[in-house]
């Protein structure tokens, strides 16, 4: 028992010490000097400077013309490239699950309640330069639950990862799906038509729930009983929550657009393997598309017409395009590779870089805070060894809100970047260093 108490005390002390060190580090300005800077919001800066103060970008500009605060820590980035932290609009890192087999539509379920923040996938994602994720439940339901927008800070609980609004509320979206994944035995739908009908019926029920609340006014005796499912759907219908909708085939894509037109919700279309077939319709609707780019799709017939040209076709048509990993479908460490494959398929390098930064930030409605290197935004960035889409380029460092969360020169971080024995371990806390203290208590 003494060992447990002693160990707990050591862990608490280590956590406090780490917090103090991080706070102190954040108070000191950090200057990234002599880098090739790709801000996304503007043209490249060949000999650029990025100044970070208090976790926020204070200045971005050419060397010699950018004010440098006193007492700064200067990092020489000669020969290196700095880009905004990568934004993944669709990830399953953390092993979170959503709805169960009791029904096809479960808007009350929150994926945050089942995410393991010690999942090694978080460390691998940081090794890929990712800084913000939309962590989703799966697509085996018409509606599988609420997603969570997460910053990949070093964490000991899920609360440490939340992206919060001005009132402190954790932000996220709502995961929906159609196509083959949600077609199962009753109570799930057996056809695409029944899938759409069930969704329509549930949204109509939510509208009726809202009508009853409005009619009750301030009389609590007339208000309907609280219903978590209806509250989740009203967040969607009232525009507080974005729907992130899994779909592949062109007919499924058009079904989502019809539902959006009928009920007025905000939606991002995910995967969209056949988006190239309806690119003009997507552009006309200005429907945001988050594309998965893999070079050997397989797995399901509805993805058989996936094309590396999808990003290019959507770009040419004028539809908003982002790229995602769907990790573990595509490893987060290969996120830049996905964008490079989109370039191979005809997408412009500028739009491909935007697709893994600013476009994703817009789809999560976080573009005022992340997605570009601009003064006033969160100091989320990745330091690369070369151009983003070169096969030889490596992510050297990842920074979130002015704090380094990945360093390839650190042997442990390097392990999670390149793989090997121990890189799949999930349960080691990485909010503070405990290995040596664990041995002290034995």
C-alpha positions in Angstrom: 0.0 0.0 0.0 2.9 2.3 0.8 4.2 1.8 -2.7 0.9 2.8 -4.3 0.7 6.0 -2.2 4.4 6.8 -2.9 3.9 6.2 -6.6 0.8 8.4 -6.7 2.6 11.1 -5.0 5.5 10.9 -7.4 3.2 11.0 -10.4 1.3 14.0 -9.0 4.6 15.8 -8.3 5.9 15.0 -11.8 2.7 16.2 -13.4 2.9 19.5 -11.4 6.6 19.9 -12.4 5.8 19.3 -16.0 2.9 21.8 -15.9 5.2 24.4 -14.4 7.9 23.8 -17.0 5.4 23.9 -19.9 3.9 27.2 -18.6 7.3 28.7 -18.3 8.3 27.6 -21.8 5.2 29.1 -23.3 5.8 32.4 -21.7 9.1 32.8 -23.5 8.7 33.8 -27.2 10.0 31.3 -29.8 11.4 32.4 -33.1 11.7 30.0 -36.1 14.3 31.7 -38.3 15.6 31.2 -41.8 13.0 28.7 -42.9 11.1 28.3 -46.1 7.7 29.2 -44.8 4.5 28.0 -46.6 1.8 30.0 -44.7 -1.1 28.7 -47.0 -2.8 32.1 -46.6 -0.2 33.7 -48.8 2.8 33.1 -51.1 5.8 31.1 -49.8 8.5 33.0 -48.0 11.9 31.6 -48.9 13.9 33.0 -46.0 11.1 33.4 -43.5 10.6 34.0 -39.8 7.7 32.8 -37.6 7.4 34.3 -34.2 5.3 32.6 -31.5 4.3 34.3 -28.2 2.1 32.7 -25.6 0.9 29.9 -27.8 -0.1 32.2 -30.6 1.5 33.3 -33.8 2.7 36.8 -33.3 4.4 37.5 -36.7 5.2 35.8 -40.0 7.5 37.5 -42.5 10.8 37.6 -44.3 14.1 37.5 -42.3 15.3 40.9 -41.3 11.8 42.5 -41.7 10.0 40.7 -38.9 10.1 42.2 -35.4 11.8 39.8 -32.9 10.7 40.1 -29.2 13.4 40.5 -26.6 14.5 37.3 -24.7 13.3 35.1 -27.5 14.4 31.5 -28.0 15.6 31.3 -31.6 15.5 28.1 -33.6 17.6 28.1 -36.7 15.6 26.4 -39.5 18.0 26.8 -42.3 17.2 24.3 -45.1 13.9 23.4 -43.5 10.3 24.0 -44.4 7.5 25.2 -42.0 3.9 24.5 -42.8 0.7 24.9 -40.7 -0.2 22.0 -38.4 -2.1 19.4 -40.4 -5.8 19.1 -39.9 -7.5 15.7 -40.3 -11.2 15.9 -40.8 -11.8 12.2 -40.3 -9.9 10.0 -37.9 -10.6 7.1 -35.6 -7.5 7.4 -33.5 -8.1 6.5 -29.9 -10.3 3.5 -30.6 -13.6 5.2 -29.8 -16.9 3.5 -30.5 -20.3 5.1 -31.1 -23.7 3.6 -31.3 -24.5 -0.1 -30.5 -26.8 -2.6 -32.2 -30.0 -1.3 -30.6 -30.9 1.0 -33.5 -29.5 2.7 -36.6 -29.9 6.3 -35.4 -28.2 7.3 -32.1 -27.5 11.1 -31.8 -27.2 10.9 -28.0 -23.9 8.9 -28.1 -20.6 10.8 -27.6 -17.4 9.3 -29.0 -15.5 11.2 -26.3 -16.8 8.8 -23.7 -14.9 5.9 -25.3 -11.6 7.4 -26.5 -8.3 6.1 -25.0 -6.0 9.1 -24.9 -3.0 6.7 -24.3 -3.6 5.1 -27.7 -0.3 5.0 -29.5 -2.1 6.4 -32.6 -2.0 9.9 -31.0 1.8 9.8 -30.9 2.0 8.5 -34.5 -0.3 11.2 -35.6 1.9 13.9 -34.1 4.8 12.2 -35.9 3.0 12.9 -39.1 2.7 16.6 -38.4 -1.0 16.4 -37.5 -2.2 18.8 -34.8 -6.0 18.8 -35.0 -8.3 15.8 -35.5 -12.0 15.2 -36.0 -12.3 11.9 -34.1 -15.4 10.0 -35.3 -17.4 7.0 -34.3 -17.7 4.4 -37.1 -20.0 4.3 -40.1 -22.1 1.2 -39.4 -25.1 3.4 -38.4 -27.1 5.9 -40.2 -26.2 8.2 -37.3 -23.6 6.8 -34.9 -23.1 9.7 -32.6 -21.2 12.9 -31.8 -17.6 13.5 -32.9 -15.0 15.4 -31.1 -12.5 18.0 -32.4 -9.2 17.3 -30.7 -5.9 19.1 -30.4 -3.1 16.6 -30.2 -1.6 18.0 -27.0 0.2 15.7 -24.6 -2.7 14.4 -22.5 -3.6 12.3 -19.5 -7.4 12.6 -20.0 -9.7 13.4 -22.9 -10.4 16.8 -21.4 -6.8 17.7 -22.3 -7.5 17.3 -26.0 -10.7 19.3 -26.3 -11.0 22.2 -28.7 -13.4 24.4 -26.8 -15.7 27.4 -27.8 -15.6 30.7 -26.0 -17.9 29.3 -23.3 -15.6 26.4 -22.6 -17.8 23.8 -24.4 -16.0 21.0 -26.2 -16.6 21.2 -29.9 -17.5 18.4 -32.3 -19.8 17.3 -35.1 -22.3 14.6 -35.8 -21.4 11.4 -37.7 -23.9 10.1 -40.3 -23.5 7.5 -43.0 -25.4 5.8 -45.9 -24.5 3.2 -48.5 -23.7 -0.4 -47.6 -22.2 0.0 -44.1 -25.6 0.7 -42.4 -27.6 -1.8 -44.4 -28.2 -4.7 -41.9 -30.9 -6.8 -40.4 -33.8 -5.0 -38.6 -33.9 -2.6 -36.8 -31.3 -1.4 -39.3 -32.4 -0.6 -42.9 -32.1 -3.2 -45.6 -32.1 -0.8 -48.6 -30.8 2.6 -49.5 -34.4 3.9 -49.8 -35.3 2.8 -46.3 -32.1 4.4 -45.0 -33.2 7.8 -46.3 -36.7 7.3 -45.0 -35.6 6.5 -41.5 -33.4 9.6 -41.4 -36.2 11.8 -42.7 -38.6 10.4 -40.1 -36.2 11.1 -37.2 -35.6 14.7 -38.3 -39.3 15.2 -38.5 -39.6 13.9 -35.0 -37.0 16.4 -33.9 -38.8 19.2 -35.5 -41.9 18.2 -33.6 -39.9 18.1 -30.4 -38.8 21.7 -31.0 -42.3 22.8 -31.8 -43.5 21.5 -28.4 -40.6 23.3 -26.6 -41.5 26.5 -28.4 -45.2 26.2 -27.5 -44.4 25.6 -23.8 -42.5 28.9 -23.7 -41.4 29.5 -20.1 -43.9 27.0 -18.6 -41.9 24.0 -17.4 -45.0 22.0 -16.8 -45.8 22.0 -20.6 -42.3 21.2 -21.8 -41.6 17.7 -23.1 -39.4 15.4 -21.1 -35.7 15.9 -21.8 -34.7 13.7 -24.7 -30.9 13.4 -25.4 -31.5 12.1 -28.9 -33.8 15.0 -29.8 -31.3 17.5 -28.3 -28.5 16.1 -30.5 -30.7 16.3 -33.6 -31.8 19.9 -32.8 -28.1 20.9 -32.6 -27.9 19.7 -36.2 -31.1 21.2 -37.4 -30.4 24.6 -35.7 -26.9 24.8 -37.2 -24.9 24.4 -34.0 -23.4 21.1 -35.2 -22.0 20.1 -38.6 -22.9 16.7 -40.0 -20.0 14.7 -41.1 -21.5 12.2 -43.6 -19.9 9.0 -44.8 -20.8 8.3 -48.5 -19.2 6.7 -51.5 -21.4 6.2 -54.5 -22.7 9.1 -56.6 -26.4 8.2 -55.8 -25.6 8.2 -52.1 -23.9 11.6 -52.4 -27.0 13.1 -54.1 -29.2 11.6 -51.4 -27.3 13.6 -48.8 -27.7 16.8 -50.8 -31.4 16.2 -51.0 -31.7 15.7 -47.2 -29.6 18.8 -46.7 -31.9 20.8 -48.9 -35.0 19.5 -47.1 -33.8 20.0 -43.5 -31.2 22.8 -43.9 -28.4 21.3 -41.9 -24.7 21.9 -42.5 -22.8 18.9 -43.9 -19.4 17.8 -45.0 -19.3 14.8 -47.3 -16.7 12.3 -46.4 -14.8 9.8 -48.7 -16.9 10.6 -51.8 -15.2 7.9 -53.9 -17.5 8.8 -56.9 -17.5 12.6 -56.4 -15.8 13.0 -59.7 -19.1 11.7 -61.3 -21.2 14.6 -59.8 -18.5 17.3 -59.4 -20.6 20.0 -61.1 -23.6 19.3 -58.7 -21.3 19.4 -55.7 -19.7 22.7 -56.9 -23.2 24.2 -57.5 -24.2 23.2 -54.0 -20.9 24.3 -52.6 -20.9 21.1 -50.6 -17.6 20.6 -48.8 -15.9 17.3 -49.7 -13.4 15.5 -47.5 -11.7 13.0 -49.7 -9.8 9.8 -48.8 -6.8 9.2 -51.1 -5.4 5.7 -51.1 -3.6 3.9 -53.9 -5.2 0.5 -53.3 -8.8 1.0 -52.2 -10.2 -2.5 -52.0 -12.5 -3.5 -49.1 -15.9 -2.6 -50.6 -17.6 -2.6 -53.9 -19.0 0.9 -53.5 -15.5 2.3 -53.4 -14.4 0.5 -56.6 -14.5 3.7 -58.7 -12.3 5.7 -56.3 -9.9 7.8 -58.4 -6.7 9.7 -57.6 -8.2 12.4 -59.9 -11.1 13.2 -57.5 -9.4 16.1 -55.8 -8.3 17.5 -59.2 -11.8 17.2 -60.7 -13.4 18.8 -57.6 -10.8 21.6 -57.6 -11.5 22.3 -61.3 -15.2 22.3 -60.7 -14.9 24.7 -57.8 -16.1 22.5 -55.0 -14.4 22.8 -51.5 -11.9 19.9 -51.0 -10.1 18.6 -48.0 -8.2 15.3 -47.5 -8.5 12.9 -44.6 -6.8 9.7 -43.3 -9.7 7.7 -41.9 -6.9 6.3 -39.7 -6.4 3.4 -39.4 -7.5 3.1 -43.1 -4.6 5.4 -43.9 -1.8 5.8 -41.3 -1.7 9.4 -40.0 2.1 9.3 -40.5 1.4 9.2 -44.3 -1.0 12.1 -44.4 1.3 14.3 -46.6 1.7 11.2 -48.8 -2.1 11.3 -49.4 -1.9 14.9 -50.5 1.1 14.0 -52.8 -1.0 11.3 -54.4 -3.7 13.9 -55.1 -1.1 16.0 -56.8 -0.1 13.0 -58.9 -3.8 12.7 -59.8 -3.8 16.3 -61.1 -4.5 18.5 -58.1 -2.4 21.6 -57.8 0.2 21.6 -55.1 -1.2 24.7 -53.6 -4.7 23.3 -53.3 -3.3 20.0 -52.0 -1.5 21.7 -49.2 -4.6 23.7 -48.5 -6.6 20.4 -48.4 -4.7 19.1 -45.4 -4.6 22.5 -43.6 -7.0 25.4 -44.2 -9.8 23.5 -46.1 -10.1 21.0 -43.2 -10.1 23.8 -40.7 -13.0 25.4 -42.5 -15.0 22.2 -42.6 -14.6 22.0 -38.8 -15.5 25.7 -38.5 -12.1 26.3 -36.8 -10.4 28.4 -39.6 -10.4 31.5 -37.4 -7.9 29.6 -35.1 -6.0 27.1 -37.2 -5.1 26.1 -40.8 -2.7 28.9 -41.8 0.3 30.6 -40.4 -1.0 34.1 -39.6 -0.7 36.4 -36.7 -3.4 35.8 -34.1 -3.9 32.1 -34.9 -2.9 29.1 -32.7 0.8 28.4 -33.0 0.3 24.9 -34.6 3.0 24.1 -37.1 5.1 21.3 -38.5 8.8 21.6 -39.4 9.8 19.5 -42.4 13.1 18.4 -43.8 12.1 19.5 -47.3 9.1 20.2 -49.6 5.8 18.8 -48.3 5.1 16.4 -51.2 8.6 15.0 -51.7 9.0 11.3 -51.0 12.2 12.1 -49.1 10.7 14.7 -46.8 10.3 13.9 -43.1 8.4 15.6 -40.3 11.1 16.8 -38.0 9.1 18.6 -35.3 5.4 19.2 -34.5 4.3 22.1 -32.4 0.9 22.8 -30.9 0.0 26.2 -29.3 3.7 27.0 -29.0 4.8 23.7 -27.4 6.8 21.0 -29.1 4.9 17.8 -29.0 7.1 15.7 -31.4 10.8 15.8 -32.1 12.3 13.3 -34.5 15.7 13.7 -32.7 14.1 12.4 -29.5 14.7 8.6 -29.6 11.2 7.8 -28.2 9.4 10.1 -30.6 11.5 8.7 -33.4 10.3 5.2 -32.4 6.7 6.2 -33.0 7.6 7.9 -36.3 9.4 4.9 -37.8 7.9 1.9 -36.0 9.6 -1.0 -34.3 9.4 -2.8 -31.0 7.4 -0.8 -28.5 5.8 1.6 -30.9 2.4 0.0 -30.5 2.2 0.3 -26.7 -0.8 2.3 -25.7 -1.0 2.5 -21.9 2.1 4.6 -21.1 1.0 8.1 -20.0 2.8 10.7 -22.0 1.7 13.8 -19.9 4.8 13.2 -17.9 7.7 10.8 -17.8 7.0 7.8 -15.5 9.3 5.0 -16.7 12.1 5.7 -14.2 9.8 6.4 -11.3 8.0 3.1 -12.0 11.2 1.3 -11.5 11.9 3.2 -8.3 8.8 1.9 -6.6 9.6 -1.8 -7.3 
